[in-house]
Amino acid sequence: MSGQLFNKSQTSRRTFLLRAGLLTAGILLNGCLRKLGGRKADYAHITGNLRGPNAKAGHMLRDKVPLPSPTGTSTVKTLIIGGGISALSAARWLKNNGETDFKVVELEDHAGGNAFFGTNAVSSYPLGAHYITLINNEDKKLIDFLQETQVITHFDDKGLPFYNEYYLCFDPEERLLINGHWQNGIVPDFGVPDADRRQIERFFKMVTQYQQAKGNDGKYAFTIPIDESSADETYRKLDNISFTDYLKAEGFDSPYLLWYLDYSCKDDYGRHAKDVSAWAGLHYFSSRRGKAANAEPNSAITWPEGNGWLMKQLRNQISDHLLTSHMVYSVGLGQNNVQVKVMDLAKGTTSLIIAENVIMASQQFVNQKLLTGITRPGVDYSRMNYAPWLIANITVDKLPSPEKGMVLCWDNVAYGQPSVGYVNANQQDLKLIEEKKVLTYYLPLCDKEPRLSRLTAYSRTYDQWLDIIIPELEQMHPEITPHIEQIDLWLWGHGMISPAVGYIWGETRRQAKEPIADRIFFAHTDLSGISLFEEAFHHGINAAQQVINKYHGA
Ligand SMILES: Cc1cc2nc3c(=O)[nH]c(=O)nc-3n(C[C@H](O)[C@H](O)[C@H](O)COP(=O)(O)OP(=O)(O)OC[C@H]3O[C@@H](n4cnc5c(N)ncnc54)[C@H](O)[C@@H]3O)c2cc1C
């Protein structure tokens, strides 16, 4: 979850200004449950549900269930398939460039994809993506969007952005439970022997050098969006070995360091360090160089609903063009157009949409099912690995106290546990009543290969998930169980693409970006191999710009 690696000590200015200021001003800002039988007695009071993306629609596509023939036909200049960040970003770009004849079709009953969120009586909370970090200052298009949405309020006389104090993560930002004590920051420190500390220092020195390193083409070795990274083989060949093998070759063997790096891979990629490439493992630490006038490097920017907030800013600009509960089930080439078959999931009817252009902002494993009569040379879908995730939004009436060490932070992680911890969704909240909280717990399902993990996950019941989550929570917070009121679970079967060895700079990813017949274009974080808001934002713009260039030239 959290990528705040270098700013272990934070000032408490934001918390003080915002919380204290608003509290004294007296500002008060103010789900479907089921009771379960057969539950362990200790959990009997806990309500909640297990949910996820529309599985019925997913199975219709997977099993190619025969659907009724389309009854109506409509036309549109550009059809965007999907309603995640990539799709919404493409839609915004078309609109801002005067291309207003477009539609966005999303199979869920809401836009957002992995950046979707939930809300209950206590707080809004993320169901997937939950933060961004300071943006690299050369990323003009994203900086413009953040300025348009007041995430960046203004610039200082050196051109450094001021980030909105309400959205910079309030202090304290992150803590780690290690050796029976909550320490400040997530890099292991408390009770860590000197020899391990020296390795940790050596690792950070190395990635700081990589952060500034440029290839023989003058480009940064690691950057965001990743396609702007250097083509220099010195760096790209790191995609051909696993992160674990790379660390071994570099002489890193401290269990504390290796735990931390494995946690980081699970956190950002949903996989262990042994299952991602060294290029991806280093990218996590070396691609962010954003500077702000009022925040430390690597500061997190977040909201109670996580990136759902950013999603709404995109969605609200194009909501007139958005059709939810509409599933595309076939995409084929016509004479001079693209023929798209769509099912209205609410009515159960189907129709044909004839478009001049289609932007497929849906996942590649879905595209494989949708593209009818079209082959894509060089695209080997079996090389695309999707990490499954379980997200639990845990509502507590309070956290048991006292705790040893650092107080509750936004990001809270326990050393050596299967999950990557939880974020306090209320951290950015301005309510006076602070005891009740929603804790968003993230469990990457990475101990088996993704397909097996996915199958196992789908077979687990709500109660079986509680048997995994609650013991871990008890280790973090003894006696927490009676304080848990509700646990809402969300299972992402194909949560995010993961950067397996050879994927990022391999043939499949390169070919998957290629348009088909100058009419079908692609936009999705699958095209990066690293699933980040920034990547989605840029894929949307790139695909929309390809459409615009057809009519107005590059
Ligand atoms: C657990 C988790 C945590 C994450 N945390 C972060 C984070 O903190 N920060 C961050 O930057 N990123 C995070 N991410 C990554 C996140 O996935 C990306 O930031 C981004 O939201 C991906 O957007 P997208 O548009 O590329 O894809 P998606 O979100 O996958 O969107 C694809 C959309 O296409 C729709 N679709 C699919 N098939 C069809 C069809 N046949 N017809 C119509 N619509 C269809 C889907 O329903 C979906 O809405 C996280 C991801 C997960 C799973």
The ligand as a Gaussian input file, in Angstrom:
#p B3LYP/6-31G(d) Opt

LIG

0 1
 C       -6.119000      -4.001000      -4.085000
 C       -5.600000      -2.940000      -4.992000
 C       -4.971000      -1.824000      -4.440000
 C       -4.469000      -0.833000      -5.272000
 N       -3.895000       0.269000      -4.705000
 C       -3.451000       1.274000      -5.500000
 C       -2.992000       2.495000      -4.930000
 O       -3.017000       2.674000      -3.708000
 N       -2.546000       3.463000      -5.753000
 C       -2.548000       3.309000      -7.116000
 O       -2.125000       4.240000      -7.834000
 N       -3.013000       2.174000      -7.681000
 C       -3.474000       1.173000      -6.922000
 N       -4.010000       0.044000      -7.486000
 C       -3.967000      -0.086000      -8.939000
 C       -5.219000       0.370000      -9.693000
 O       -5.623000      -0.798000     -10.305000
 C       -4.892000       1.436000     -10.723000
 O       -4.414000       2.593000     -10.047000
 C       -6.070000       1.882000     -11.592000
 O       -7.197000       2.173000     -10.818000
 C       -6.401000       0.881000     -12.698000
 O       -7.287000       1.478000     -13.604000
 P       -7.607000       0.859000     -15.036000
 O       -8.611000       1.725000     -15.697000
 O       -6.339000       0.640000     -15.769000
 O       -8.214000      -0.582000     -14.756000
 P       -9.502000      -1.155000     -14.021000
 O       -9.683000      -0.475000     -12.740000
 O       -9.268000      -2.625000     -14.047000
 O      -10.708000      -0.818000     -14.987000
 C      -11.195000      -1.666000     -16.010000
 C      -12.697000      -1.468000     -16.106000
 O      -13.207000      -2.165000     -17.249000
 C      -14.464000      -2.706000     -16.890000
 N      -14.798000      -3.798000     -17.830000
 C      -14.159000      -4.987000     -17.931000
 N      -14.742000      -5.743000     -18.879000
 C      -15.763000      -5.031000     -19.379000
 C      -16.749000      -5.288000     -20.377000
 N      -16.763000      -6.439000     -21.042000
 N      -17.674000      -4.353000     -20.641000
 C      -17.663000      -3.153000     -19.970000
 N      -16.755000      -2.865000     -19.016000
 C      -15.817000      -3.779000     -18.721000
 C      -14.255000      -3.178000     -15.473000
 O      -15.464000      -3.419000     -14.794000
 C      -13.439000      -2.031000     -14.907000
 O      -14.263000      -1.024000     -14.359000
 C       -4.560000      -0.964000      -6.685000
 C       -5.197000      -2.093000      -7.241000
 C       -5.720000      -3.060000      -6.397000
 C       -6.399000      -4.247000      -6.997000

